[in-house]
């Protein structure tokens, strides 16, 4: 009698673990879950069936003819909590999500080794190491390249696994999203910050929609033209 009482919980726990393992493996839509503190090792190549971001560009040219635009505070907060992300600003349209972000040291492998942010002024007591006489950050900017977190001029510089994690999070939380576009370009980040500020003021973003479509066409266009720094 004791053997059966002791054995049942053990077998039951094993059975439960097997079920949970099977659900976690079978329930994923876009491939294997990465190490959320190291997005660069081991290296995984994106395949057509696994990639969760910019999926439309796998099949042909994409026109960013969005007909609606809102700042998505919920998704922004959720992505801010991810390792490697210091700040995320998410804009959602009638069908897509556009993510502007800058990265911190809470994860490795988010991008290549190229550094775009100059933090040398910190030790000298300056914000802008290149021009101490102009030692301030414009009020509408989140990042001007000095004493700040890291950016990436082109979205292809971000690692696949980093973008995959972000895109999967967006799709999990809002499954109606058709596609996810992710950039850490400094100019794009600053512009999306001004859009968010308009929302915080209670203003509609619809008057900015033509400018937004032109911006994302340039940043994420099929031609892959590098945005100006």
Secondary structure as UniProt FT lines:
FT   HELIX           2..26
FT   TURN            36..37
FT   TURN            48..50
FT   HELIX           55..58
FT   STRAND          69..71
FT   HELIX           73..80
FT   TURN            83..84
FT   STRAND          85..93
FT   STRAND          96..103
FT   TURN            105..106
FT   HELIX           121..124
FT   HELIX           132..134
FT   TURN            139..140
FT   HELIX           155..157
FT   HELIX           160..173
FT   TURN            175..176
FT   STRAND          179..183
FT   HELIX           186..200
FT   TURN            201..202
FT   HELIX           206..208
FT   HELIX           209..220
FT   TURN            222..223
//
